[in-house]
Amino acid sequence: MNARWPIALVWIGTVAVVASCGDAGIGKALIAPGGTVDPEKWPMDDKSLCKYKENPELEVSESVGPGSPKPNVRRVYKLAGDRESRRKVLVCREIDTNLDGIKDVARTFNDRGEAIHEEADTNYDGRLDSWADFEGGRLAKSEIDSNYDGKIDVWKFYVEGDLLRVRRNTHCPNGKEDVWEIYVRGRLDRIGSDLDCDGHVDRWDRDTERLRKDEQQRRAQAEAAAADGGTRTAVSSDAGASDAHATATDAKADAKTIKRDAAEEVVQ
């Protein structure tokens, strides 16, 4: 039985999206190269991502996760601190999530126990295709090879753990981003598209449904203000002006962000 161990890791959402598209078989391997669904035949070399074998000072712990007949979770520890505060801290954790004997996701930690980096083979083909970086223990950036061709084509950026923007390469042969997604309070607000692959946005599309609902809300507030003797009208107008100013500011910020991203690509 090829069960999967349920874990809350960054790339799980990506796998769920692929499955929900109705064609979960694309690029999806049941087991990784060298792996097997028979636990009795799991390989001695589980393709560890924690790289603990190079450092004999590290301590390793193996454990059995839910649904697994044998240990499929490895934790690697080290000693940190001086004599008085010396303690054992977790530096890496890796898991065989599809129970084929091959480790497919690993996360590293700093001495404070905060996540630093995560990498995963989400389609079990033996190649990494998802990477994530953390700041202060919160997700800050993730990079994804969504079509499993060995090239990163999705870049996600977060602020204090909340998704702020996404860059995608969907059609440009140079591998550069051609779609920019901007999020506001966790919701997709607008999408910029580079139609001719020149590195510049040719069209911005906004979330018209959300704008419609916002307009309905503003009208309801205006009607309520009128019924209340107009005391709320000034507040509603001020809010509308504030929204318009915010929209213009966001558009300018988007342009600056895209220009900065392009400059960073040139430097790299």
Helices and strands as residue ranges (DSSP letters): H 12-20, G 39-41, E 59-63, E 73-80, E 87-95, E 105-109, E 115-120, E 130-135, E 138-144, E 154-159, E 162-168, E 179-184, E 187-193, E 203-206, H 208-227, H 233-267
